[in-house]
Amino acid sequence: MKHSILVLFTLLSLIGFSQTKLEYLQNNRFDLTKSGFDFPQKKFQLMGFGAYHGSQKTETTEIALIESLTKDGTIKYYLPETDFSIAHYFNEYLKTGDTLLLKELVEHYGSRVPQDKSIATYTKWKNLKTLNDGLSEKNKLTVVGVDLLVSYKYTAKHVLELIDRKEHDRKSVKDLAKMVENDTVNFFPYSASFSKSVLENFVEDYENHSTEFEISIEDKFAFAHIIKNLKETFVDFDNPLKRERLMYENYVALRKHYQFEKKPQFARFGFFHLEKQWEGKNPSFFVQLIENGIIDRDKIISVIGYLTESRVLWGRVFDDNGNYKDYNTEGGYGIGDYENEYFLGIDNLKESKVSDITLFRLNQAQTPYSDGIPDLMEIVMTDEKSNGELVKGKSTTEYLDYAVLISNSEASIPIEEMDKKTLPIQVHN
């Protein structure tokens, strides 16, 4: 009897391992366009979703995933690719529905990745509010930001809110309030000078007179967290290692406060930040969480989106005075499915799709995606150097758990087009 069971187990194992990737995908695919879609894994601590920026159906995909994970209360927190204070005001939008606030938040949120400063992002947040409004009070989502600071404006507003500026007659506080009310100020840390100097003076004043300030600060945790992140922007802001380090440090700093261990989160970040294995010399956000023992590897789920037959928002056109005029898009180079630049193994996804947004589970026990071949990670490039050597000999499932093939997606439209009377209908090349 034992011998028969062993033989049967061996045969089943051989059958599992002998599946081709195409056969495996066809047995592990889900249609995200169906209203009854249910994400197949619910026991995790952190799920991340990312794809190439600038395509409309990427936002549709994200909402489908969030909807599936909120209907039974699986996730409690939403971590978009932004900082602590912008996330604070996204929470305000979810409560109030203030669309003027939302538009400005998207403009500031998109300053890091201009392709996300779009009408599609704006619409995604409106859909997220509708979804959140329909949830019970205990299941409503809270937005939390762990990224490197994006905009000084909303950080300054948040600081003024926390210290109750009416209680202070200090010059540094008055200067901060005056700066926030000035619409012509450059608030973006990459290029700001005036707003940075105002905030540097405020932080110095606070650190020299902390006792006087703290009398009126009710949420001392949030205030201290903001001050730490502000100081990180004053020196060496463009260091490429700093952003990934701060994502990790901020997550660790906030996890006890928000009880992340008990309350799962959904994160929306760019592709690299969600990789669960090293690609090159710099560890991603997810790699740091895993290797430092913050979250077990099997409790982090990485979902990566891939585009085909789609276009992405590529750039904006400005006049001689720096005013927005128009935009352009890409539909070949820039989407990862082009004869001179494509993801290894993407054809298997294309042959197996069941809709324009098809999810594939890659991490089953008998997956052929653990074969030492970096399908969906290696970018094959004919004209430029690819990442082939960086991922050579590594398996797909070392990096990600799910792939989403997004087909026939239009390019996102810049949010500046909302200020025009009608949206453009011509094709932009």
C-alpha positions as CSV (number, residue, x, y, z in Angstrom):
1,M,0.0,0.0,0.0
2,K,2.8,2.4,1.0
3,H,4.6,1.5,-2.3
4,S,1.5,2.3,-4.3
5,I,1.1,5.7,-2.6
6,L,4.7,6.5,-3.3
7,V,4.4,5.6,-6.9
8,L,1.2,7.7,-7.2
9,F,2.9,10.7,-5.6
10,T,5.9,10.4,-7.9
11,L,3.7,10.2,-11.0
12,L,1.7,13.3,-9.9
13,S,5.0,15.2,-9.2
14,L,6.3,14.3,-12.7
15,I,3.0,15.4,-14.3
16,G,3.2,18.7,-12.4
17,F,6.8,19.3,-13.3
18,S,6.3,18.3,-16.9
19,Q,3.7,21.0,-17.6
20,T,4.9,23.5,-20.2
21,K,4.7,27.1,-19.3
22,L,1.8,27.6,-21.7
23,E,-0.2,24.7,-20.2
24,Y,0.5,26.0,-16.7
25,L,-0.6,29.5,-17.5
26,Q,-3.9,28.2,-19.0
27,N,-4.6,26.3,-15.7
28,N,-3.7,29.3,-13.5
29,R,-5.4,32.3,-15.1
30,F,-8.1,34.7,-14.0
31,D,-10.2,37.3,-15.7
32,L,-9.9,40.6,-13.8
33,T,-12.7,42.2,-16.0
34,K,-15.3,39.9,-14.4
35,S,-17.3,41.4,-11.5
36,G,-17.0,38.3,-9.4
37,F,-13.2,38.1,-9.5
38,D,-11.7,36.8,-6.3
39,F,-8.0,37.0,-5.7
40,P,-6.7,33.5,-5.0
41,Q,-4.5,34.3,-2.0
42,K,-5.8,36.0,1.1
43,K,-3.1,35.1,3.7
44,F,-0.4,37.8,3.3
45,Q,0.9,40.8,5.1
46,L,1.8,43.0,2.1
47,M,0.8,42.9,-1.5
48,G,2.4,45.1,-4.1
49,F,1.2,45.9,-7.6
50,G,3.2,47.7,-10.2
51,A,3.6,48.1,-14.0
52,Y,5.1,50.5,-16.6
53,H,3.7,53.9,-15.9
54,G,1.3,55.9,-18.1
55,S,-1.4,53.6,-19.4
56,Q,-5.1,53.8,-18.5
57,K,-5.9,50.2,-17.9
58,T,-3.1,49.9,-15.3
59,E,-5.3,52.0,-13.1
60,T,-8.3,49.9,-13.9
61,T,-6.3,46.8,-13.0
62,E,-5.4,48.3,-9.6
63,I,-9.0,49.1,-8.8
64,A,-10.0,45.5,-9.7
65,L,-7.4,44.1,-7.4
66,I,-8.3,46.4,-4.5
67,E,-12.0,45.7,-5.0
68,S,-11.4,42.0,-4.7
69,L,-9.3,42.4,-1.5
70,T,-11.7,44.8,0.2
71,K,-15.0,43.0,-0.2
72,D,-14.2,40.6,2.6
73,G,-11.9,43.0,4.6
74,T,-8.6,41.3,3.6
75,I,-6.6,44.6,3.3
76,K,-6.8,47.6,5.7
77,Y,-4.2,50.0,4.4
78,Y,-3.4,51.4,0.9
79,L,0.2,52.5,0.3
80,P,0.4,54.5,-2.9
81,E,3.8,55.7,-4.3
82,T,3.9,58.8,-2.2
83,D,4.9,60.4,1.0
84,F,3.3,60.5,4.5
85,S,1.7,63.9,4.2
86,I,0.2,63.6,0.7
87,A,-1.2,60.3,1.9
88,H,-2.7,62.2,4.8
89,Y,-4.6,64.5,2.4
90,F,-5.7,61.6,0.2
91,N,-7.4,60.3,3.3
92,E,-9.1,63.7,3.6
93,Y,-10.3,63.4,0.0
94,L,-11.7,60.0,0.7
95,K,-13.7,61.5,3.5
96,T,-14.8,64.8,2.0
97,G,-14.9,64.0,-1.8
98,D,-13.3,67.4,-2.5
99,T,-12.4,67.1,-6.2
100,L,-10.4,70.4,-6.2
101,L,-8.2,68.9,-3.5
102,L,-8.0,65.7,-5.4
103,K,-6.8,67.4,-8.6
104,E,-4.1,69.3,-6.8
105,L,-3.0,66.1,-4.9
106,V,-2.7,64.2,-8.2
107,E,-0.6,67.1,-9.6
108,H,1.8,66.9,-6.6
109,Y,1.7,63.1,-6.4
110,G,2.7,63.0,-10.1
111,S,5.7,65.2,-9.7
112,R,7.9,62.2,-9.1
113,V,6.5,60.2,-12.0
114,P,5.0,62.7,-14.5
115,Q,3.2,59.8,-16.4
116,D,1.1,59.4,-13.3
117,K,0.0,63.0,-13.2
118,S,-2.9,62.1,-15.3
119,I,-6.7,62.0,-15.7
120,A,-6.5,58.2,-15.3
121,T,-4.9,58.6,-11.8
122,Y,-7.6,61.2,-10.9
123,T,-10.3,58.9,-12.0
124,K,-8.8,55.9,-10.2
125,W,-9.0,57.9,-6.9
126,K,-12.6,58.8,-7.6
127,N,-13.4,55.1,-8.1
128,L,-11.5,54.3,-4.9
129,K,-13.6,56.8,-3.0
130,T,-16.8,55.1,-4.4
131,L,-15.5,51.7,-3.4
132,N,-14.5,52.9,0.0
133,D,-17.8,54.6,0.6
134,G,-19.5,51.3,0.1
135,L,-17.4,49.5,2.7
136,S,-18.5,49.1,6.3
137,E,-16.7,51.4,8.8
138,K,-14.4,48.7,10.1
139,N,-13.3,47.7,6.6
140,K,-12.7,51.2,5.1
141,L,-9.2,51.7,3.8
142,T,-6.7,54.1,5.3
143,V,-4.0,55.6,3.0
144,V,-0.4,55.6,4.3
145,G,2.7,57.0,2.6
146,V,6.1,55.5,3.1
147,D,8.0,57.0,0.1
148,L,10.6,59.7,0.0
149,L,9.0,63.1,0.3
150,V,7.4,64.3,-2.9
151,S,6.1,67.8,-2.3
152,Y,7.0,70.4,0.3
153,K,3.5,72.0,0.0
154,Y,1.5,69.2,1.6
155,T,4.2,68.5,4.1
156,A,4.2,72.1,5.2
157,K,0.4,72.1,5.4
158,H,0.5,69.0,7.5
159,V,3.0,70.5,9.8
160,L,0.9,73.6,10.3
161,E,-2.1,71.4,11.0
162,L,-0.2,69.4,13.6
163,I,1.3,72.3,15.5
164,D,-1.9,74.4,15.5
165,R,-0.3,77.5,14.0
166,K,-2.8,79.8,15.8
167,E,-0.9,79.0,19.0
168,H,2.4,80.3,17.6
169,D,3.6,83.8,16.9
170,R,7.0,82.6,15.7
171,K,8.5,84.0,12.5
172,S,9.3,80.5,11.2
173,V,5.7,79.5,11.5
174,K,4.4,82.6,9.9
175,D,6.9,82.2,7.0
176,L,5.7,78.6,6.6
177,A,2.0,79.6,6.4
178,K,2.8,82.4,4.0
179,M,4.7,80.1,1.7
180,V,1.9,77.5,1.6
181,E,-0.6,80.2,0.5
182,N,1.6,81.3,-2.4
183,D,0.7,79.3,-5.6
184,T,3.8,80.5,-7.5
185,V,6.2,78.7,-5.2
186,N,8.2,75.7,-6.4
187,F,7.4,73.0,-3.9
188,F,9.3,70.0,-5.4
189,P,12.4,69.0,-3.6
190,Y,14.3,68.1,-6.8
191,S,14.4,71.7,-7.8
192,A,13.1,73.8,-5.0
193,S,15.3,76.4,-3.3
194,F,13.0,79.0,-1.6
195,S,10.5,76.5,-0.1
196,K,13.4,74.3,1.0
197,S,15.1,77.2,2.8
198,V,11.8,78.1,4.6
199,L,11.4,74.6,5.8
200,E,15.1,74.3,6.8
201,N,14.6,77.5,9.0
202,F,11.4,76.0,10.5
203,V,13.1,72.7,11.4
204,E,16.1,74.6,12.9
205,D,13.7,76.8,15.0
206,Y,11.8,73.7,16.1
207,E,14.9,71.8,17.2
208,N,16.2,74.9,19.1
209,H,12.9,75.5,20.8
210,S,11.2,72.1,20.9
211,T,9.7,72.5,24.3
212,E,7.7,75.6,23.2
213,F,6.5,73.8,20.1
214,E,5.5,70.5,21.7
215,I,3.0,72.1,24.0
216,S,0.6,72.4,21.1
217,I,1.4,69.2,19.2
218,E,-1.1,66.5,19.9
219,D,0.2,63.9,17.4
220,K,3.8,63.9,18.4
221,F,4.5,60.7,16.5
222,A,3.3,62.1,13.2
223,F,5.2,65.3,13.7
224,A,8.5,63.6,14.6
225,H,8.1,61.3,11.6
226,I,7.6,64.3,9.2
227,I,10.6,66.2,10.7
228,K,12.8,63.2,10.1
229,N,11.7,62.8,6.5
230,L,12.1,66.6,5.9
231,K,15.7,66.5,7.0
232,E,16.4,63.7,4.6
233,T,15.5,66.1,1.7
234,F,17.9,68.8,2.8
235,V,21.1,66.9,2.0
236,D,22.0,64.5,-0.9
237,F,18.4,64.4,-2.1
238,D,19.3,62.9,-5.5
239,N,21.2,59.9,-4.1
240,P,19.5,56.9,-5.9
241,L,20.0,54.7,-2.8
242,K,18.2,57.1,-0.5
243,R,14.7,56.6,-1.8
244,E,14.8,52.8,-1.4
245,R,16.3,53.0,2.0
246,L,13.7,55.5,3.2
247,M,10.8,53.4,1.9
248,Y,12.1,50.6,4.1
249,E,12.9,52.7,7.1
250,N,9.5,54.5,6.9
251,Y,7.6,51.2,6.7
252,V,9.5,49.9,9.7
253,A,8.8,53.1,11.6
254,L,5.1,53.1,10.9
255,R,4.4,49.3,11.2
256,K,3.9,49.4,15.0
257,H,1.9,52.6,14.9
258,Y,-0.5,51.2,12.3
259,Q,-0.3,47.5,13.4
260,F,0.9,46.4,10.0
261,E,1.5,42.8,11.3
262,K,-2.2,42.4,12.0
263,K,-3.6,44.5,9.2
264,P,-2.6,43.6,5.7
265,Q,-1.7,46.3,3.2
266,F,-1.9,46.8,-0.6
267,A,0.9,48.9,-2.1
268,R,1.1,50.5,-5.6
269,F,4.7,51.2,-6.6
270,G,6.9,51.0,-9.7
271,F,8.1,47.6,-11.0
272,F,11.6,47.6,-9.3
273,H,10.5,48.4,-5.8
274,L,8.3,45.3,-5.7
275,E,11.0,42.8,-6.8
276,K,11.6,40.1,-4.2
277,Q,15.1,39.3,-5.4
278,W,18.2,41.4,-6.1
279,E,18.6,42.9,-9.6
280,G,22.0,44.4,-9.6
281,K,23.8,45.9,-6.6
282,N,20.9,47.9,-5.0
283,P,18.2,46.1,-2.9
284,S,14.6,46.9,-3.6
285,F,12.1,47.9,-1.0
286,F,10.7,44.4,-0.9
287,V,14.1,42.8,-0.8
288,Q,15.0,44.9,2.3
289,L,11.8,43.9,4.1
290,I,12.5,40.2,3.4
291,E,16.2,40.1,4.1
292,N,15.9,42.1,7.3
293,G,13.3,39.8,8.7
294,I,10.5,42.3,8.8
295,I,8.1,40.2,6.7
296,D,8.5,36.5,5.8
297,R,9.0,36.0,2.0
298,D,5.8,34.0,1.7
299,K,3.8,36.8,3.3
300,I,4.8,39.3,0.6
301,I,3.0,39.0,-2.7
302,S,4.3,40.8,-5.8
303,V,1.9,41.4,-8.7
304,I,3.5,42.8,-11.9
305,G,1.7,44.2,-14.9
306,Y,2.8,43.8,-18.5
307,L,1.5,45.8,-21.4
308,T,0.7,44.6,-25.0
309,E,-0.9,46.3,-27.9
310,S,-1.0,49.4,-25.7
311,R,0.2,53.0,-25.5
312,V,1.7,55.0,-22.6
313,L,1.9,58.7,-21.9
314,W,5.5,59.6,-22.7
315,G,6.0,63.4,-22.3
316,R,4.6,66.9,-22.2
317,V,5.2,69.7,-24.6
318,F,5.6,73.2,-23.2
319,D,5.8,76.7,-24.8
320,D,8.7,79.1,-24.5
321,N,7.3,80.4,-21.2
322,G,7.0,76.9,-19.7
323,N,3.3,76.6,-20.1
324,Y,1.7,73.3,-21.0
325,K,0.7,72.9,-24.6
326,D,0.3,69.3,-25.5
327,Y,1.6,65.7,-24.9
328,N,2.9,62.7,-26.7
329,T,2.6,59.0,-26.3
330,E,4.5,55.8,-27.2
331,G,3.2,52.5,-28.3
332,G,6.4,50.5,-29.2
333,Y,9.5,51.4,-27.2
334,G,8.4,52.0,-23.6
335,I,5.8,49.3,-23.1
336,G,8.0,46.2,-22.9
337,D,6.4,44.4,-25.9
338,Y,8.2,45.7,-29.0
339,E,10.5,44.0,-31.4
340,N,13.5,45.8,-30.2
341,E,12.6,45.8,-26.5
342,Y,10.4,43.0,-24.9
343,F,10.1,40.9,-21.8
344,L,11.4,37.4,-22.2
345,G,8.4,35.0,-22.2
346,I,5.7,37.6,-22.7
347,D,4.4,35.6,-25.7
348,N,3.2,32.9,-23.4
349,L,1.0,35.4,-21.5
350,K,-0.3,36.7,-24.8
351,E,-1.3,33.2,-26.0
352,S,-3.0,32.4,-22.7
353,K,-5.0,35.6,-22.0
354,V,-8.7,35.4,-21.6
355,S,-9.5,39.1,-21.5
356,D,-7.8,42.5,-21.8
357,I,-6.8,42.2,-18.1
358,T,-5.7,38.6,-17.4
359,L,-4.1,37.7,-14.1
360,F,-1.7,34.7,-14.0
361,R,-0.7,33.0,-10.8
362,L,3.0,31.9,-11.1
363,N,3.8,30.7,-7.6
364,Q,2.0,27.4,-7.3
365,A,4.0,24.5,-5.8
366,Q,4.6,22.8,-9.2
367,T,5.2,25.9,-11.2
368,P,7.5,25.7,-14.2
369,Y,8.5,29.4,-13.5
370,S,11.0,28.2,-10.9
371,D,13.3,26.8,-13.6
372,G,16.3,29.2,-13.4
373,I,15.1,31.2,-16.4
374,P,14.2,34.9,-15.8
375,D,11.0,35.0,-17.9
376,L,9.1,38.3,-17.4
377,M,12.2,39.7,-15.7
378,E,14.8,39.9,-18.4
379,I,14.2,42.7,-20.9
380,V,15.5,41.6,-24.3
381,M,16.9,44.6,-26.2
382,T,18.5,44.6,-29.6
383,D,19.8,48.2,-29.7
384,E,20.9,48.7,-26.1
385,K,22.4,46.8,-23.2
386,S,19.7,44.8,-21.4
387,N,19.5,43.6,-17.8
388,G,20.2,40.0,-18.9
389,E,23.4,39.6,-16.9
390,L,21.7,41.0,-13.7
391,V,19.0,38.3,-13.7
392,K,20.9,35.5,-15.4
393,G,20.3,32.1,-13.8
394,K,17.4,33.4,-11.6
395,S,13.8,32.2,-11.8
396,T,10.8,34.3,-12.4
397,T,9.3,33.3,-9.0
398,E,12.3,34.6,-7.2
399,Y,11.1,38.1,-8.2
400,L,7.3,37.9,-8.5
401,D,4.2,35.8,-7.7
402,Y,1.7,37.0,-10.2
403,A,1.7,38.6,-13.7
404,V,-1.1,40.6,-15.2
405,L,-1.2,41.0,-19.0
406,I,-2.9,44.3,-19.8
407,S,-4.0,44.6,-23.5
408,N,-5.4,47.3,-25.7
409,S,-4.8,50.1,-23.2
410,E,-4.9,53.7,-24.2
411,A,-2.2,56.1,-23.0
412,S,-3.0,58.1,-20.0
413,I,-4.0,61.7,-20.6
414,P,-2.2,64.5,-18.7
415,I,-4.3,66.1,-16.0
416,E,-3.5,69.5,-17.6
417,E,-6.1,68.5,-20.3
418,M,-8.8,68.8,-17.6
419,D,-8.3,72.6,-17.9
420,K,-9.3,72.5,-21.6
421,K,-12.9,72.7,-22.7
422,T,-12.8,69.3,-24.4
423,L,-10.4,66.4,-24.2
424,P,-8.3,65.9,-27.4
425,I,-9.5,63.2,-29.7
426,Q,-6.6,63.0,-32.1
427,V,-4.0,60.3,-31.9
428,H,-0.7,61.6,-30.4
429,N,2.5,60.0,-31.8
